[in-house]
């Protein structure tokens, strides 16, 4: 059974940094992608970033480019989202999600929000002004 567990959320002042972690277990797939979503109160969920297996592809939504960095540690089965220069509009619940049996060179070329198979429980990120 695939399980995803997020951690690292919290309260930070504008301009600060947080690093989110998504620890995956039960993962035995060669070709997959991990995405970070966020949902703010009253807003639709959006794909913030995506990384495919062996980091063969990455994606960032325009609003976080240059501030957020996604990376993976295969030895720890963990994907990270380093968030710098945080803004109040980054406040949301952040979720990681996984999709398997994908083309790792293609899947993260775009957001593809409806194609994920597994989801974590979410972690709250609050950025104060």
C-alpha positions as CSV (number, residue, x, y, z in Angstrom):
1,X,0.0,0.0,0.0
2,X,1.4,3.4,-1.0
3,X,1.4,6.0,1.7
4,X,2.5,9.6,1.5
5,X,3.2,11.6,4.7
6,X,3.9,15.3,4.5
7,X,5.7,17.3,7.2
8,X,7.5,20.7,7.6
9,X,4.6,23.1,7.5
10,X,4.1,25.8,10.0
11,X,3.8,29.6,10.6
12,X,6.5,31.9,9.1
13,X,6.8,35.6,8.5
14,X,6.8,36.9,5.0
15,X,10.2,36.6,3.4
16,X,11.0,33.5,5.5
17,X,11.6,29.9,4.4
18,X,10.1,26.5,5.0
19,X,11.0,23.0,3.7
20,X,8.2,20.6,3.2
21,X,8.9,16.8,3.1
22,X,6.9,14.1,1.5
23,X,7.9,10.6,2.7
24,X,6.7,7.8,0.5
25,X,6.3,4.2,1.6
26,X,5.1,1.1,-0.2
27,X,6.6,2.5,-3.4
28,X,8.0,-0.2,-5.8
29,X,7.5,1.6,-9.1
30,X,10.3,2.7,-11.5
31,X,8.5,5.4,-13.3
32,X,6.5,7.8,-11.2
33,X,6.0,11.5,-10.4
34,X,5.4,13.3,-7.2
35,X,3.5,16.6,-7.1
36,X,2.9,19.2,-4.5
37,X,-0.5,20.8,-4.5
38,X,-1.9,23.6,-2.4
39,X,-5.3,24.7,-1.5
40,X,-6.1,28.0,0.1
41,X,-9.5,28.8,1.8
42,X,-12.1,29.6,-0.8
43,X,-9.7,28.8,-3.7
44,X,-9.3,25.9,-6.1
45,X,-6.4,23.4,-5.5
46,X,-3.4,24.0,-7.8
47,X,-0.3,22.1,-8.7
48,X,2.6,24.0,-7.3
49,X,5.4,21.7,-8.4
50,X,6.1,18.3,-9.8
51,X,9.2,16.0,-10.0
52,X,9.5,12.7,-11.9
53,X,11.5,9.7,-10.9
54,X,15.3,10.2,-11.1
55,X,14.5,13.9,-11.5
56,X,14.0,13.6,-15.2
57,X,11.4,16.3,-15.2
58,X,10.2,19.2,-13.0
59,X,7.4,21.7,-13.1
60,X,6.7,24.9,-11.2
61,X,3.6,27.0,-11.3
62,X,4.5,30.5,-12.5
63,X,3.8,32.2,-9.1
64,X,6.6,30.2,-7.3
65,X,9.3,30.1,-10.0
66,X,12.6,31.3,-8.5
67,X,11.3,30.9,-5.0
68,X,10.5,27.2,-4.6
69,X,12.7,24.2,-5.4
70,X,11.6,20.6,-5.6
71,X,14.1,17.8,-5.1
72,X,14.2,14.2,-4.2
73,X,16.3,11.8,-2.1
74,X,15.8,8.3,-3.4
75,X,17.6,6.7,-0.5
76,X,15.1,8.2,1.8
77,X,12.1,7.9,-0.5
78,X,11.4,11.5,0.2
79,X,10.6,14.5,-2.0
80,X,11.3,18.0,-0.7
81,X,9.8,21.4,-1.5
82,X,12.1,24.2,-0.4
83,X,10.1,27.4,-0.1
84,X,12.0,30.6,0.1
85,X,10.9,34.3,0.0
86,X,7.4,33.2,1.2
87,X,4.5,35.5,0.7
88,X,1.1,35.7,2.5
89,X,-0.5,34.4,-0.7
90,X,1.5,31.2,-0.3
91,X,-0.7,30.4,2.7
92,X,-2.5,27.1,2.1
93,X,-2.7,23.5,3.0
94,X,0.0,21.7,1.0
95,X,-0.4,18.2,-0.2
96,X,1.9,15.8,-1.9
97,X,0.5,13.3,-4.4
98,X,2.0,10.5,-6.5
99,X,1.2,9.0,-9.9
100,X,2.8,5.8,-11.1
101,X,3.6,4.2,-14.5
102,X,4.1,7.6,-16.2
103,X,6.6,8.8,-18.8
104,X,9.1,10.5,-16.5
105,X,10.4,12.8,-19.3
106,X,6.9,14.0,-20.1
107,X,4.6,13.9,-17.1
108,X,6.0,17.0,-15.3
109,X,6.0,19.1,-18.4
110,X,2.7,20.5,-17.2
111,X,0.4,20.5,-14.0
112,X,-1.9,17.5,-14.8
113,X,-3.9,17.9,-11.6
114,X,-6.4,15.1,-12.3
115,X,-3.9,12.3,-13.0
116,X,-2.5,11.5,-9.5
117,X,-3.2,8.2,-7.8
118,X,-2.2,8.7,-4.2
119,X,-2.4,11.6,-1.8
120,X,-1.0,12.6,1.6
121,X,-3.0,14.1,4.4
122,X,-1.7,17.7,3.9
123,X,0.4,20.1,6.0
124,X,-0.6,23.7,6.8
125,X,1.6,26.6,5.7
126,X,0.8,30.0,7.1
127,X,2.7,33.1,6.0
128,X,2.1,36.2,8.1
129,X,2.5,39.7,6.7
